[in-house]
Amino acid sequence: MADAPGHEAAEVRRFSRRLGLPGLVDVHTHFMPERVLRKVWDYFDALGPLTGGIEWPITYRREEAERAALLEEFGVRAFTALLYPHKPAMARWLNGWAAQFARRAPGCLHTATLFPEPGVEAYVREAVEAGARVFKAHVQVGAYDPADELLDGVWGLLAEAGVPVVIHCGSGPAPGKHTGPEPIARVLARHPRLRLVVAHMGMPEYEDFLDLAERYGEVRLDTTMAFTDFSERLAPFPRRALPRLAGLGDRILLGSDFPNIPYPYVHQLRALERLGLGEPWLRAVCHDNAARLFGL
């Protein structure tokens, strides 16, 4: 259960102040059309197959305006509205909603999404030209191969534009036909300048995705749910990989999965702090790396 909102907000702000930060930049938060988000919550409540059958209470099950206001109270100075289609003929509509949300939500980085379907390159180009600053791709939910030829031109377009893509391509919490490092490695072999942000540190294939980040200078990883008590019980991060995590300190980004997390927001920050990688690493991860990436 989350702390009382005011108490937790004070805790989060104290964390930022201790590090001398102007606030946090969270690259992995979810805002969607309300009926879509309600269906996502219903899926978690029903322990749908992609949850791995894990009890997953939604800590911040609140109205949109309240959720956005809570991030502001936390001192999150920039966040995303990650949304994703699970079928064709859905992404363009979601992109229209996300553009409107970014206009009405201070601090939101204009977010867009995609799906391998005829016309995908056209609507991705439209979104980029309309000012989209980050895309979301969800290989697990979409059940598609990221190396699908329908997406080849899209990856090239986004690489050329320098627009980052937060992509859920690891096999947690439940594997899919196209999850894991191999499909996305094929994409990167063709588009080595693509700015991919691997969600959840690539959980549970942490070390394989660290390999990709070490091989490709534009690959980053977000911390979403990694290192927390919840995830450490299910897919613990290997302690032997901590030096590699420290070495990639300029390409690890804070992510939380707010509001769809089964614990308080501040727990993600405490989990990062207890890794013991030092304050310069924490400052980079919680603010500076993403601020540089998005020109904040």
Secondary structure, DSSP 8 states (H G I E B T S, - for coil): ----HHHHHHHHHHHHHHTT-S-EEES------HHHHHHHHHHHHTT-GGGTT-----TT---HHHHHHHHHHHTEEEEE-----SSSS-HHHHHHHHHHHHHHSTTEE-EEE--SSTTHHHHHHHHHHTT--EEEEEHHHHT--TT-HHHHHHHHHHHHHT--EEEE-S--SS--TT-SHHHHHHHHHH-TT--EEEGGGGTT-HHHHHHHHHH-TT-EEE-TTTTSHHHHHHS---GGGHHHHHHTTTSEE----TTS-SS-HHHHHHHHHTT---HHHHHIIIIIHHHHHTT-
